[in-house]
Amino acid sequence: YHATALPEQYVAKPMENARLLDLSKLAVKGVGNDYIDNGDVLEVSIAAGLSKEDVSTLNVRVNQEGEAQIPLIGNVPVGGLDLEGAEQAISNTCTQQGLYTNPQVTVTMKRQRENRITVLGAVKEPGVIKIPRGNCDLLSAITIAGGLTEDAGTNVEIRHPGTINRSCKRDPIAGKSRKSV
């Protein structure tokens, strides 16, 4: 949407000094690190309770379907669960398969998936940055890119590569039509 096409009630008042903009309103409350999503790496410890040496600890990456593939146990759906919920899901799967009678399961977040974002324009350090998925918002992207430069304007454009219409012959950055060769 462009400002010239907006109804009058949605048009913002012009700013006299753009450097006084309150960018804190661009931040969003992040997703907690304890919620599991695809791409996260979890540390899973399973103890049968027989002895201290009888503890299996391994790192598991959550796949695109939100499942953790645990050796000898199989795929356990953990996507969208908090860490306690994942512990319960793994414990229930172990019990249902008859592997353990009362396993003690501990799940910790080893490494949260990061989003790679390209930041271009009037920022001090343009380029590809990595942002943890729980803190992925516009203000974080600008901050990680070193902040705005002195000549930065007030317009910000956000694009998602998956939303570009592939049948349209437009340059996704410049917005200009390309000629087919």
C-alpha positions as CSV (number, residue, x, y, z in Angstrom):
1,Y,0.0,0.0,0.0
2,H,1.2,3.5,-0.7
3,A,0.3,6.6,1.4
4,T,-1.3,8.3,-1.6
5,A,-3.9,5.5,-1.9
6,L,-4.9,5.4,1.7
7,P,-8.2,6.8,3.0
8,E,-7.8,10.1,4.8
9,Q,-8.5,8.6,8.3
10,Y,-5.4,6.3,7.9
11,V,-2.9,8.9,6.6
12,A,-0.4,9.8,9.3
13,K,0.4,13.4,10.1
14,P,3.6,14.6,8.6
15,M,6.6,14.6,10.9
16,E,8.6,17.9,11.3
17,N,11.7,16.1,12.6
18,A,11.9,12.4,11.5
19,R,14.8,11.9,13.9
20,L,12.4,12.1,16.9
21,L,10.3,9.1,15.8
22,D,9.6,6.6,18.6
23,L,10.9,3.4,17.0
24,S,10.1,1.4,20.2
25,K,6.6,0.9,18.9
26,L,8.0,-1.3,16.1
27,A,9.2,-3.9,18.5
28,V,6.9,-6.9,19.3
29,K,6.8,-9.1,22.2
30,G,9.0,-12.1,21.3
31,V,8.1,-15.7,21.4
32,G,9.5,-17.3,24.5
33,N,12.6,-19.4,24.1
34,D,10.9,-22.3,25.8
35,Y,8.4,-22.9,22.9
36,I,9.7,-25.4,20.4
37,D,9.6,-24.8,16.7
38,N,11.1,-26.6,13.7
39,G,14.8,-26.1,13.3
40,D,15.4,-25.8,17.0
41,V,18.1,-28.1,18.6
42,L,17.1,-29.7,21.9
43,E,19.1,-31.5,24.4
44,V,17.2,-34.6,25.6
45,S,18.2,-36.6,28.6
46,I,16.4,-39.8,29.4
47,A,17.1,-41.7,32.7
48,A,15.6,-45.1,33.5
49,G,16.1,-44.4,37.2
50,L,18.2,-47.5,37.8
51,S,21.5,-45.8,38.3
52,K,23.3,-42.5,37.7
53,E,25.2,-44.0,34.8
54,D,21.9,-45.0,33.1
55,V,21.3,-41.6,31.5
56,S,21.2,-41.1,27.8
57,T,21.8,-37.5,26.6
58,L,21.6,-36.5,23.0
59,N,21.1,-33.4,20.8
60,V,18.0,-33.6,18.5
61,R,17.0,-31.1,15.8
62,V,13.2,-30.6,15.4
63,N,12.3,-31.4,11.8
64,Q,9.9,-29.4,9.4
65,E,6.9,-31.4,10.7
66,G,7.7,-30.4,14.3
67,E,8.9,-33.8,15.3
68,A,12.1,-34.8,17.2
69,Q,13.6,-38.0,15.9
70,I,15.0,-39.8,18.9
71,P,17.1,-43.0,18.4
72,L,15.3,-46.1,19.6
73,I,12.1,-44.1,20.3
74,G,11.3,-42.7,16.9
75,N,9.6,-39.4,15.9
76,V,7.9,-37.6,18.8
77,P,5.7,-34.5,18.0
78,V,7.1,-31.6,20.1
79,G,6.6,-28.5,17.8
80,G,4.5,-25.8,19.6
81,L,5.1,-27.4,23.0
82,D,7.0,-25.8,25.9
83,L,9.9,-27.7,27.3
84,E,7.8,-29.4,30.0
85,G,5.2,-30.5,27.4
86,A,8.0,-32.0,25.3
87,E,9.4,-33.9,28.4
88,Q,5.9,-35.3,28.9
89,A,5.4,-36.2,25.2
90,I,8.8,-38.1,25.1
91,S,8.1,-39.8,28.5
92,N,4.7,-41.0,27.2
93,T,6.1,-42.3,24.0
94,C,8.8,-44.2,25.9
95,T,6.2,-45.7,28.2
96,Q,3.8,-46.6,25.3
97,Q,6.5,-48.4,23.4
98,G,7.5,-50.4,26.6
99,L,11.1,-49.0,26.6
100,Y,10.8,-47.6,30.1
101,T,8.3,-48.0,32.9
102,N,8.9,-44.6,34.5
103,P,11.5,-42.6,32.6
104,Q,12.9,-39.3,33.9
105,V,13.1,-37.0,30.8
106,T,14.7,-33.6,30.7
107,V,14.5,-31.3,27.7
108,T,16.5,-28.1,27.3
109,M,16.8,-25.7,24.4
110,K,20.3,-26.1,23.1
111,R,20.0,-23.7,20.2
112,Q,17.0,-21.8,18.9
113,R,16.5,-21.5,15.1
114,E,17.6,-18.2,13.6
115,N,16.0,-16.2,10.8
116,R,18.3,-14.8,8.2
117,I,17.2,-11.4,7.1
118,T,18.7,-9.0,4.5
119,V,18.7,-5.4,5.6
120,L,19.4,-2.8,2.9
121,G,19.2,0.9,2.7
122,A,20.0,3.6,5.2
123,V,21.4,1.5,8.0
124,K,25.0,1.6,9.2
125,E,25.8,-2.1,8.4
126,P,23.6,-3.4,5.6
127,G,23.7,-7.0,4.7
128,V,22.5,-10.4,5.9
129,I,21.9,-10.6,9.6
130,K,20.7,-13.5,11.9
131,I,17.9,-12.9,14.4
132,P,16.6,-15.5,16.8
133,R,13.0,-16.3,15.8
134,G,11.7,-15.2,19.2
135,N,13.1,-11.7,18.7
136,C,12.4,-11.2,15.0
137,D,10.9,-7.7,14.5
138,L,11.7,-4.6,12.6
139,L,13.4,-2.8,15.5
140,S,15.7,-5.7,16.2
141,A,16.7,-5.9,12.5
142,I,17.5,-2.2,12.4
143,T,19.4,-2.4,15.7
144,I,21.5,-5.4,14.6
145,A,22.3,-3.6,11.4
146,G,23.9,-0.9,13.4
147,G,21.0,1.5,13.5
148,L,19.9,4.1,11.0
149,T,22.3,6.4,9.2
150,E,22.1,10.2,9.5
151,D,20.4,10.5,6.1
152,A,17.7,7.9,6.8
153,G,14.2,8.8,5.7
154,T,10.9,7.8,7.3
155,N,9.8,5.1,4.8
156,V,10.5,1.5,5.6
157,E,9.7,-1.3,3.2
158,I,9.4,-4.9,4.4
159,R,9.4,-7.7,1.8
160,H,9.1,-11.5,2.1
161,P,10.6,-13.4,-0.8
162,G,7.8,-16.0,-0.7
163,T,5.2,-13.3,-1.4
164,I,6.7,-12.1,-4.7
165,N,4.4,-13.0,-7.6
166,R,6.6,-15.2,-9.8
167,S,4.4,-14.6,-12.9
168,C,5.0,-10.8,-12.6
169,K,8.2,-9.7,-14.4
170,R,9.1,-7.1,-11.7
171,D,12.4,-6.6,-10.0
172,P,11.7,-7.4,-6.3
173,I,14.1,-4.6,-5.1
174,A,13.7,-1.8,-7.6
175,G,10.0,-2.5,-8.3
176,K,10.6,-1.8,-12.0
177,S,9.4,-4.0,-14.8
178,R,12.0,-6.2,-16.5
179,K,12.0,-7.1,-20.1
180,S,12.0,-10.8,-21.0
181,V,15.0,-11.9,-22.9
